[in-house]
Amino acid sequence: MKYVAFIPARGGSKGIPGKNIQKILGKPLIAWSIEHALQCPEIGDVYVSTDSEKIRQIALGIGAISPFVRPDDISNDTATTESAVLHFIEWAKSNDKINFDNIVLIQATSPVRYADSLSRAIQQFEKDDLDSLVTVCKSHKFFWKNPDFPQASYEVSNRPRRQDIKNEEEVYFENGSFYITRTAIYEQEKNRLGGKIGLFEMATEESYEIDEPVEFKVCEEVLRSLKVDK
């Protein structure tokens, strides 16, 4: 089963201008994800899809393949990640020598991963014969929704203790670090998740996403505490 990594990276960002190339521990943010993919033995080529020539040159310098500048119509604020993946698949089809069975979609905004996380996820993907896989983190928090008519995620009159929660009732949140999907699923479903879906549990420290400026500082401290080489 042949795997390629796909890292989408837009040049524009409303929350943090130039987010994908801002430095974190001396490296552009996107560099962390590119290097994780390059170091994974199961992954063949690492592709970066971007609408920014600056990001493209940085990616090429790190060792990724970035063969085109992504069209504007799939790079605006309303464009989906799936549209970028499908554009990449069509590009690959037009190059007969580029073939792959599975796509590892890696989010540049999640710079913290243990060195073996990608490999372990791919091994689970194959062992469980999955069609798609999503990374998650276990949560023991109690969630509420609808402030006007509050609803809890648990039975309010019988508040559970953490140690009493059954395995099948554990709650996980999608941490957005990466996804593994058969190419055929993208083509059939136009979605990163479909068919037989598996959950790959990651550690809490691997589940930070950078959406706000303060999260750069948080991730930097986490990376520093992990000594970066894990």
Backbone bond lengths (Angstrom), bond angles and torsions (degrees), N, CA, C in turn:
res aa  C-N    CA-C-N  psi(-1)  N-CA   C-N-CA  omega(-1)  CA-C   N-CA-C  phi
1 M - - - 1.463 - - 1.520 108.52 -
2 K 1.301 116.96 118.67 1.460 120.59 -175.71 1.524 110.73 -93.04
3 Y 1.324 115.49 131.38 1.459 122.08 -178.61 1.527 110.62 -115.13
4 V 1.329 115.33 138.79 1.464 120.73 168.59 1.525 107.28 -124.39
5 A 1.311 115.59 149.56 1.466 120.32 175.31 1.519 108.67 -95.63
6 F 1.310 115.12 142.19 1.466 121.49 178.70 1.522 107.89 -129.95
7 I 1.325 116.32 120.47 1.464 121.20 -178.03 1.527 108.75 -120.31
8 P 1.331 117.80 109.68 1.468 120.14 177.42 1.524 109.98 -84.12
9 A 1.322 116.59 140.57 1.475 119.57 -178.20 1.522 109.89 -152.21
10 R 1.317 115.65 102.13 1.471 119.36 177.56 1.523 110.30 -79.54
11 G 1.316 115.26 150.25 1.460 119.82 177.66 1.510 112.42 -76.85
12 G 1.331 116.36 -30.33 1.455 120.35 -178.72 1.514 111.69 -91.70
13 S 1.320 116.14 145.84 1.460 121.98 175.61 1.517 108.09 -155.28
14 K 1.332 116.42 119.34 1.463 119.75 -177.49 1.524 111.79 -68.25
15 G 1.333 115.92 -40.86 1.458 119.17 -176.08 1.511 113.56 -71.08
16 I 1.340 116.10 -46.52 1.471 121.96 -177.93 1.525 107.45 -134.20
17 P 1.328 118.72 101.62 1.464 121.03 179.82 1.529 111.50 -55.51
18 G 1.354 115.16 132.97 1.461 119.88 178.67 1.512 113.58 63.41
19 K 1.337 117.08 28.87 1.463 121.89 -172.33 1.521 113.34 -52.86
20 N 1.323 117.71 -45.64 1.460 120.70 -171.94 1.528 114.64 -66.48
21 I 1.329 116.28 -16.05 1.477 117.72 179.12 1.526 112.38 -118.32
22 Q 1.330 116.32 6.58 1.464 117.86 172.96 1.520 109.33 -65.96
23 K 1.316 116.56 146.50 1.462 120.99 -175.33 1.530 111.56 -78.63
24 I 1.320 114.21 140.22 1.458 121.87 171.81 1.524 106.79 -137.42
25 L 1.302 116.30 117.71 1.468 123.02 -170.90 1.521 111.46 51.32
26 G 1.317 115.14 41.08 1.459 120.59 173.96 1.515 115.97 84.54
27 K 1.342 118.31 -1.58 1.467 121.01 179.80 1.520 109.91 -119.96
28 P 1.337 117.78 149.06 1.466 119.04 171.67 1.529 109.25 -58.83
29 L 1.314 117.31 143.28 1.464 121.54 -178.37 1.523 111.90 -49.98
30 I 1.328 117.37 -45.08 1.463 120.32 -176.65 1.522 112.61 -64.74
31 A 1.331 117.21 -23.68 1.467 121.02 -177.68 1.523 112.01 -60.97
32 W 1.344 116.80 -35.24 1.455 119.82 -177.66 1.524 111.06 -61.50
33 S 1.319 117.16 -45.03 1.464 120.50 -178.88 1.523 111.57 -71.06
34 I 1.320 116.86 -39.40 1.468 119.56 177.16 1.522 110.15 -59.99
35 E 1.313 117.14 -46.36 1.466 120.89 -178.73 1.516 111.86 -65.44
36 H 1.341 117.36 -38.69 1.472 119.75 176.66 1.529 109.77 -58.28
37 A 1.326 116.52 -45.12 1.464 120.93 -178.58 1.526 111.51 -67.09
38 L 1.319 117.00 -41.98 1.466 120.73 -179.63 1.525 111.78 -64.08
39 Q 1.326 116.47 -29.57 1.467 120.85 -177.63 1.524 113.06 -86.51
40 C 1.324 117.43 -5.41 1.463 120.80 -179.21 1.532 109.36 -85.87
41 P 1.328 118.77 117.09 1.470 120.71 -175.30 1.519 114.35 -64.99
42 E 1.326 118.07 -24.78 1.465 120.15 -178.66 1.528 113.12 -79.31
43 I 1.326 116.76 -17.60 1.465 120.72 -177.48 1.520 110.13 -92.05
44 G 1.326 115.11 132.89 1.463 119.78 177.46 1.516 110.39 -80.67
45 D 1.318 116.22 -101.96 1.458 120.21 -178.83 1.523 111.69 -86.26
46 V 1.329 114.79 154.06 1.465 122.43 179.60 1.522 107.81 -117.32
47 Y 1.328 116.79 117.29 1.463 122.17 -177.06 1.524 110.83 -109.26
48 V 1.318 115.60 140.58 1.460 121.87 173.92 1.524 107.68 -118.18
49 S 1.323 115.56 126.66 1.463 121.94 177.21 1.524 108.62 -109.03
50 T 1.314 116.42 118.37 1.457 120.45 -176.59 1.519 111.39 -145.79
51 D 1.325 115.05 155.74 1.460 120.72 174.76 1.524 110.85 -97.50
52 S 1.333 116.40 4.75 1.465 122.02 -176.00 1.522 110.97 -112.61
53 E 1.317 116.64 123.17 1.466 120.31 177.37 1.520 110.91 -65.41
54 K 1.324 116.99 -31.64 1.466 120.36 178.76 1.526 110.51 -65.61
55 I 1.321 116.91 -46.57 1.462 120.37 177.21 1.523 109.64 -62.69
56 R 1.302 116.11 -41.20 1.471 120.69 -179.44 1.526 110.96 -58.24
57 Q 1.316 117.34 -45.42 1.467 120.71 -179.09 1.525 111.46 -66.87
58 I 1.315 116.66 -37.54 1.475 119.98 176.98 1.529 109.47 -64.15
59 A 1.323 116.83 -44.75 1.464 121.02 -179.77 1.527 111.25 -61.43
60 L 1.314 116.10 -43.69 1.467 120.07 178.80 1.525 110.99 -62.06
61 G 1.322 115.78 -38.65 1.455 120.44 -179.40 1.517 113.43 -66.40
62 I 1.336 116.13 -26.72 1.464 120.60 -179.65 1.520 111.26 -83.89
63 G 1.340 116.20 -23.45 1.462 119.49 178.46 1.510 114.94 123.93
64 A 1.325 117.02 4.63 1.462 120.45 177.21 1.527 109.96 -83.41
65 I 1.317 115.34 168.23 1.462 122.45 173.84 1.522 107.38 -103.87
66 S 1.316 116.22 127.06 1.462 120.26 178.06 1.521 107.27 -138.37
67 P 1.337 116.58 82.60 1.459 121.50 -167.69 1.515 116.32 -81.28
68 F 1.337 117.53 -5.42 1.460 119.91 -177.90 1.525 109.25 -153.73
69 V 1.328 115.12 163.31 1.463 121.22 169.57 1.527 106.26 -98.73
70 R 1.307 116.57 124.98 1.455 121.30 -173.92 1.527 111.49 -63.52
71 P 1.330 117.79 137.53 1.475 121.29 -179.70 1.530 112.43 -59.35
72 D 1.328 115.58 149.65 1.467 121.25 -177.82 1.524 113.17 -60.97
73 D 1.340 117.10 -34.23 1.465 119.20 -174.37 1.524 113.55 -69.97
74 I 1.329 117.65 -13.29 1.472 119.55 174.38 1.532 110.02 -119.56
75 S 1.329 115.24 26.83 1.466 120.63 179.96 1.523 112.68 -128.98
76 N 1.327 116.86 3.33 1.470 118.77 -178.37 1.525 110.97 -84.80
77 D 1.327 116.68 -178.24 1.466 121.85 -175.20 1.525 113.31 -65.01
78 T 1.330 117.37 -22.10 1.464 120.01 -177.90 1.525 112.84 -97.19
79 A 1.321 116.74 -6.54 1.463 120.38 -178.20 1.529 110.37 -72.23
80 T 1.311 116.60 142.46 1.462 121.45 179.63 1.527 110.76 -91.81
81 T 1.315 115.26 157.93 1.469 119.65 174.16 1.522 109.72 -62.74
82 E 1.332 116.51 -37.15 1.465 120.11 179.00 1.528 111.67 -57.38
83 S 1.337 117.60 -37.05 1.468 119.46 -179.87 1.525 110.85 -63.90
84 A 1.327 116.45 -35.24 1.465 120.37 177.85 1.526 110.86 -70.49
85 V 1.333 117.01 -38.92 1.465 120.44 178.63 1.523 110.22 -65.82
86 L 1.322 117.26 -45.15 1.463 120.56 -179.57 1.523 111.31 -64.62
87 H 1.331 117.12 -35.56 1.463 121.14 175.18 1.526 109.96 -62.59
88 F 1.328 116.20 -41.04 1.461 121.34 178.75 1.530 111.26 -65.26
89 I 1.334 116.83 -41.82 1.464 120.07 179.05 1.518 110.80 -61.89
90 E 1.334 116.49 -42.85 1.467 120.26 178.18 1.525 110.89 -63.81
91 W 1.329 116.66 -40.20 1.470 120.19 176.82 1.526 110.20 -61.56
92 A 1.337 116.77 -44.13 1.464 120.41 -179.22 1.521 111.13 -63.55
93 K 1.325 116.93 -38.43 1.471 120.32 178.79 1.524 112.05 -62.87
94 S 1.325 115.76 -31.46 1.462 119.53 179.85 1.523 111.88 -75.96
95 N 1.340 115.82 -9.82 1.464 121.56 175.59 1.530 107.12 -113.63
96 D 1.312 116.09 96.63 1.461 122.06 -168.67 1.524 115.07 -54.14
97 K 1.308 117.74 -27.64 1.466 120.11 -175.71 1.535 112.81 -84.52
98 I 1.319 117.32 -3.56 1.464 121.03 -178.98 1.523 109.01 -100.71
99 N 1.336 115.23 105.63 1.457 120.80 -178.73 1.527 109.99 -131.21
100 F 1.312 116.20 140.08 1.456 120.39 177.45 1.521 108.76 -155.77
101 D 1.329 115.50 149.63 1.456 121.04 -178.60 1.521 112.60 -92.94
102 N 1.341 115.35 -30.33 1.461 120.56 -172.17 1.523 110.98 -138.89
103 I 1.315 115.26 147.61 1.458 121.44 179.43 1.525 109.07 -116.63
104 V 1.330 115.56 127.52 1.466 121.22 174.07 1.525 106.14 -98.90
105 L 1.314 115.74 101.37 1.462 122.00 -179.89 1.527 108.18 -82.79
106 I 1.329 116.73 114.92 1.457 121.66 -175.97 1.525 109.48 -113.35
107 Q 1.322 116.38 130.13 1.458 121.45 -178.83 1.528 109.96 -90.70
108 A 1.331 115.38 122.10 1.462 120.53 -178.89 1.519 112.64 -65.22
109 T 1.325 116.49 -21.22 1.473 120.43 -177.59 1.523 113.01 -79.25
110 S 1.329 116.88 0.69 1.472 121.81 176.75 1.531 108.19 -117.38
111 P 1.324 118.37 87.23 1.463 120.56 -173.22 1.523 115.41 -83.15
112 V 1.336 117.92 -10.11 1.465 120.00 -174.63 1.527 110.63 -101.16
113 R 1.328 116.12 113.99 1.464 122.03 174.06 1.519 108.08 -146.30
114 Y 1.313 116.33 144.40 1.456 119.25 171.92 1.525 108.30 -72.22
115 A 1.308 116.03 152.66 1.463 121.40 -172.20 1.526 113.01 -59.02
116 D 1.337 117.20 -29.85 1.461 119.06 -176.01 1.527 113.81 -100.27
117 S 1.315 118.06 4.56 1.468 119.86 -175.10 1.521 112.80 -62.33
118 L 1.317 117.32 -44.63 1.465 119.93 179.94 1.527 110.72 -63.06
119 S 1.327 116.86 -44.12 1.467 120.63 179.60 1.524 111.71 -62.64
120 R 1.325 116.76 -44.65 1.460 119.74 -179.21 1.527 111.42 -64.70
121 A 1.322 116.02 -36.33 1.469 119.56 178.30 1.525 110.60 -66.65
122 I 1.307 117.28 -41.74 1.466 120.88 178.81 1.526 110.13 -64.67
123 Q 1.321 116.77 -40.44 1.468 120.45 177.37 1.525 110.99 -61.82
124 Q 1.337 117.02 -41.03 1.464 120.38 176.97 1.524 110.53 -65.82
125 F 1.324 116.26 -40.84 1.462 122.45 179.15 1.531 110.18 -56.01
126 E 1.318 116.42 -43.23 1.457 120.83 -178.54 1.531 111.82 -77.65
127 K 1.326 116.56 -42.49 1.472 120.30 -177.79 1.525 111.08 -61.70
128 D 1.337 116.57 -41.29 1.463 121.20 -177.73 1.523 112.75 -89.47
129 D 1.332 116.41 1.73 1.467 121.92 179.30 1.525 111.08 52.01
130 L 1.335 115.45 54.19 1.456 121.65 -176.08 1.521 112.29 -85.56
131 D 1.318 115.22 160.05 1.462 121.64 171.47 1.522 110.70 -98.82
132 S 1.335 116.03 -28.21 1.464 120.64 176.92 1.523 108.77 -155.82
133 L 1.305 114.75 157.17 1.462 121.35 -176.64 1.519 109.14 -142.21
134 V 1.328 115.84 139.53 1.459 121.29 -179.74 1.522 108.43 -125.27
135 T 1.323 117.57 139.05 1.462 121.20 178.39 1.524 109.82 -84.46
136 V 1.328 114.77 138.16 1.455 120.65 -176.66 1.526 110.34 -138.27
137 C 1.318 115.13 167.46 1.455 122.23 174.93 1.529 107.81 -134.35
138 K 1.328 115.69 135.10 1.463 119.50 -179.26 1.527 109.84 -68.96
139 S 1.324 115.87 140.18 1.460 120.68 179.20 1.521 110.22 -127.41
140 H 1.329 115.63 133.39 1.459 120.66 175.31 1.532 110.99 -105.44
141 K 1.327 115.10 13.99 1.456 119.17 179.72 1.524 110.22 -80.77
142 F 1.318 115.18 151.33 1.457 120.53 175.06 1.525 108.09 -96.94
143 F 1.318 115.92 126.39 1.453 120.77 -176.25 1.524 112.10 -102.79
144 W 1.331 114.21 146.48 1.452 122.23 175.16 1.523 108.62 -125.17
145 K 1.324 116.47 155.93 1.458 120.92 175.66 1.521 109.72 -143.06
146 N 1.336 114.83 163.14 1.468 123.02 175.91 1.537 112.13 60.52
147 P 1.337 118.55 77.62 1.469 122.17 -178.23 1.525 114.10 -54.73
148 D 1.334 117.48 -32.05 1.465 119.57 -179.85 1.526 111.88 -69.18
149 F 1.319 116.00 -34.61 1.466 121.79 177.12 1.527 107.13 -134.99
150 P 1.338 117.16 76.60 1.467 122.09 -170.79 1.532 113.94 -54.01
151 Q 1.327 114.11 133.77 1.450 121.68 175.94 1.515 108.34 -130.84
152 A 1.324 116.61 131.28 1.460 121.52 -179.32 1.523 111.01 -97.83
153 S 1.327 115.05 156.75 1.460 120.53 178.43 1.523 111.64 -84.72
154 Y 1.337 116.40 6.06 1.459 120.70 179.79 1.527 108.55 -140.67
155 E 1.308 117.12 169.65 1.456 121.54 179.14 1.531 108.82 -79.39
156 V 1.323 116.40 108.34 1.462 121.95 -172.58 1.532 111.90 -58.41
157 S 1.311 117.65 -37.49 1.471 120.75 -178.08 1.521 113.11 -76.43
158 N 1.339 116.02 -7.01 1.465 119.84 -178.57 1.532 108.54 -140.81
159 R 1.324 115.26 64.00 1.469 121.11 -175.33 1.535 110.30 -58.68
160 P 1.341 117.70 120.71 1.466 119.72 -176.70 1.526 112.57 -78.70
161 R 1.331 115.02 150.68 1.452 120.07 171.64 1.529 107.74 -88.99
162 R 1.336 116.13 148.16 1.457 119.56 -177.32 1.526 111.46 -53.22
163 Q 1.338 116.85 -44.32 1.460 120.28 -175.56 1.525 113.20 -70.81
164 D 1.321 116.45 -11.29 1.468 119.49 -179.24 1.534 112.58 -97.13
165 I 1.310 117.41 -5.72 1.466 120.05 -178.90 1.526 109.61 -72.49
166 K 1.314 116.86 125.84 1.467 122.17 -179.34 1.531 109.99 -72.33
167 N 1.335 115.36 154.03 1.465 120.23 -178.81 1.522 111.84 -54.82
168 E 1.329 116.46 -42.52 1.463 119.34 -176.90 1.523 112.63 -73.17
169 E 1.347 116.86 -8.87 1.461 120.26 178.89 1.529 112.59 -106.62
170 E 1.328 116.26 1.40 1.466 119.83 177.28 1.532 109.47 -61.87
171 V 1.329 116.12 145.80 1.463 121.30 -179.25 1.528 109.56 -108.79
172 Y 1.326 115.86 136.19 1.451 121.71 178.66 1.523 108.67 -125.21
173 F 1.339 116.75 144.69 1.459 118.69 173.98 1.522 109.50 -112.71
174 E 1.312 114.85 146.58 1.462 122.02 179.61 1.530 108.12 -72.48
175 N 1.328 117.68 117.17 1.467 119.00 -174.05 1.527 114.08 -91.54
176 G 1.331 117.81 -7.14 1.460 120.55 173.73 1.508 115.80 74.31
177 S 1.323 118.75 11.51 1.466 120.41 -177.04 1.527 111.94 -68.13
178 F 1.340 116.14 -54.52 1.469 119.41 176.12 1.522 110.42 -161.15
179 Y 1.315 115.06 166.32 1.461 123.16 -179.99 1.526 107.37 -137.50
180 I 1.315 116.42 148.53 1.466 120.77 173.69 1.524 107.13 -121.67
181 T 1.315 116.11 129.12 1.461 119.94 -174.12 1.513 110.52 -143.51
182 R 1.316 116.01 136.42 1.463 119.18 172.58 1.528 108.56 -63.67
183 T 1.309 115.76 138.81 1.463 120.43 179.50 1.521 110.58 -56.75
184 A 1.329 116.58 -37.60 1.462 120.70 -179.16 1.528 111.92 -62.50
185 I 1.328 117.54 -31.83 1.464 120.57 178.68 1.524 110.25 -67.34
186 Y 1.342 116.49 -43.41 1.470 119.19 176.47 1.522 110.20 -57.33
187 E 1.322 116.41 -43.04 1.464 119.87 -176.64 1.529 111.65 -70.53
188 Q 1.323 116.81 -34.88 1.469 119.91 -178.25 1.527 112.04 -81.90
189 E 1.330 115.92 -45.82 1.459 121.05 -171.81 1.526 114.06 -97.84
190 K 1.346 116.44 -16.39 1.471 121.41 -174.68 1.533 110.04 57.62
191 N 1.330 115.04 35.42 1.451 121.32 -174.21 1.523 109.20 -150.04
192 R 1.331 116.37 149.25 1.469 120.60 179.41 1.520 112.79 -73.30
193 L 1.328 117.71 -17.47 1.455 122.15 -179.86 1.520 110.70 -122.18
194 G 1.312 115.34 131.17 1.451 120.66 179.56 1.513 110.01 -179.07
195 G 1.314 116.94 170.06 1.453 120.65 -178.93 1.517 110.88 65.53
196 K 1.311 117.18 -140.43 1.460 122.40 178.07 1.526 108.57 -83.14
197 I 1.325 116.65 112.38 1.468 122.34 -174.33 1.524 110.40 -101.99
198 G 1.336 116.15 136.44 1.452 121.21 176.92 1.515 111.34 -120.10
199 L 1.340 115.58 153.73 1.459 121.79 176.65 1.522 109.32 -104.35
200 F 1.314 116.99 131.43 1.460 121.42 174.77 1.520 107.70 -112.74
201 E 1.325 115.74 112.12 1.459 119.75 -175.65 1.527 111.31 -79.98
202 M 1.332 115.38 129.76 1.452 122.00 177.28 1.523 109.44 -113.73
203 A 1.320 115.54 160.85 1.458 120.99 179.53 1.525 110.31 -70.34
204 T 1.319 115.51 157.39 1.465 120.52 179.47 1.516 111.43 -56.22
205 E 1.322 117.30 -41.69 1.465 120.67 -177.14 1.527 112.95 -68.29
206 E 1.336 116.98 -16.02 1.464 120.58 177.35 1.527 111.78 -89.87
207 S 1.302 117.07 -0.36 1.462 120.34 -168.90 1.519 115.02 -107.48
208 Y 1.321 116.29 18.51 1.464 119.60 176.99 1.528 109.98 -86.34
209 E 1.322 116.05 131.91 1.466 122.37 174.89 1.516 108.64 -112.97
210 I 1.306 116.63 144.34 1.463 120.50 179.54 1.522 110.08 -97.25
211 D 1.320 115.47 105.01 1.464 122.58 175.68 1.525 111.17 -122.22
212 E 1.337 116.04 -22.73 1.455 121.76 -179.44 1.528 109.61 -124.32
213 P 1.348 118.07 152.58 1.473 120.86 -178.32 1.520 113.87 -53.01
214 V 1.333 118.13 -38.52 1.461 120.18 -177.66 1.525 111.47 -63.80
215 E 1.333 117.04 -25.34 1.462 120.36 -177.85 1.526 112.13 -72.43
216 F 1.330 117.26 -20.25 1.465 119.56 171.18 1.517 109.54 -61.79
217 K 1.333 115.84 -45.20 1.461 120.58 -178.60 1.522 110.78 -66.52
218 V 1.334 115.99 -39.86 1.464 120.03 179.66 1.525 110.16 -62.63
219 C 1.339 116.85 -48.87 1.459 120.68 -178.44 1.524 111.49 -65.24
220 E 1.310 115.65 -36.18 1.463 119.19 178.64 1.527 110.41 -62.34
221 E 1.318 117.08 -42.07 1.461 121.01 178.99 1.522 110.89 -67.62
222 V 1.327 116.85 -38.78 1.461 120.07 178.69 1.528 110.23 -64.38
223 L 1.327 116.27 -46.38 1.465 120.15 178.36 1.523 111.29 -60.71
224 R 1.308 115.37 -40.39 1.463 119.47 179.58 1.534 110.35 -65.42
225 S 1.317 116.96 -41.15 1.469 120.49 -178.91 1.524 111.75 -67.81
226 L 1.340 115.95 -28.98 1.458 120.19 178.75 1.523 111.85 -85.09
227 K 1.320 116.00 -0.45 1.467 123.33 -179.43 1.526 112.11 61.66
228 V 1.337 115.91 17.16 1.458 124.72 170.13 1.519 114.85 64.17
229 D 1.309 118.31 -25.35 1.454 119.16 -172.21 1.529 113.41 -93.41
230 K 1.319 117.49 6.84 1.464 119.46 -178.79 1.520 111.05 -81.82
